[in-house]
Amino acid sequence: MIAKHTFGRTGHSSTRVILGAAAFAQVTQAETDATLESVLSFGINHVDVAASYGEAEIRLGSWISKHGKSFFLATKTDERTAVGAREQIRRSLERLCIDQVDLLQLHNLVDPQEWETALGPGGALEAAIEAREQGLVRFIGVTGHGLTAAAMHRQALDRFDFDSVLLPLNYVMTQNEHYRREFWDLVSLCQSRNVAVQTIKSIVHRPWGEDTPDRATWYQPLEDQGDIDQAVHWVLGHEGLFLNSVGDIQVLPKVLDAADRFQTPPTDKDMQMQVARLGMQPLFT
């Protein structure tokens, strides 16, 4: 079974791999149900979705309406104003068939202007706090993509006491010295405040080329089981970090299998050899 760790100050003992429900954005209900059955067999007890993930909230809501909510459930709002966020939170609860979400996250908050709007007067954060006071939300987090995510999250924690952060991490990204330093500075701050740290993009191989195939992920993922093992084990080798799984139900079983077998992380030399052998490239530049 996949190991668990306390998810920051929430007190929830979450599996270190969190199901990234972006994988359900464009699949059928039958595919969703079958995938959830498989995921739950690995002991996964934490699911992350977003209002902007296509039909994902609806797919999860259908499951929950039949089977109940047996997992810690997070969703996200990408609205920047309180008015917009209030409506989106209400809609998410309806789509998910629940009265309360465990974690509401401000989605991809890295653009400086959007950041100021969302965290300022009349911003989305006001709606999130209001929802928490009303019992619609238990905890509040912030997420981000790109090379500025760590620095922006650090600023966000200075503005508000978020319960969790989410941002990219893979071996190739840590070869960017600036990002590596900012990432681990953020982790240190989060650990001192008992803020959960979630990571995404663990199995990026490279960006798609000009002819992007019709695939669920907007980047080319690793697909060989051995390569996925190495990438997943490298992330899990950093104690206390959570890994949000891939947004492709075809690749997902390999990520879960890798996490289920994790014992020791690969060495830096192992990772360097993988990067060279596969020609791995950074997703964010």
BELGI-V200676 format. One line per field, one symbol per residue. psi: psi as a letter, one per 30 degrees, with the letter a starting at -180 (. if undefined). A space follows every 50 residues. Layout:
# BELGI-V200676
psi: ???
This chain:
# BELGI-V200676
psi: lkllkkibfffkjkkfkkjjgffgehlleeeeeeeeeeefffgkgkkkal fgibgeeeeeeeeefefljglkkkakkglfleeeeeeeeeeeeeefhlfk kekkkjkhifkeeeeeeefakgleeeeeeeeeefgfkelklkllllffee eeeeeeffekilfllklkkleeeffjeeeeeeefeeeeeeefghkkjkll hfhkelllaeiklilekgljlkfkeeeeeeeeeeeffjkfkkjklkhjfe feeeeeeeefgkekllleeeeeeeeeefhklkek.
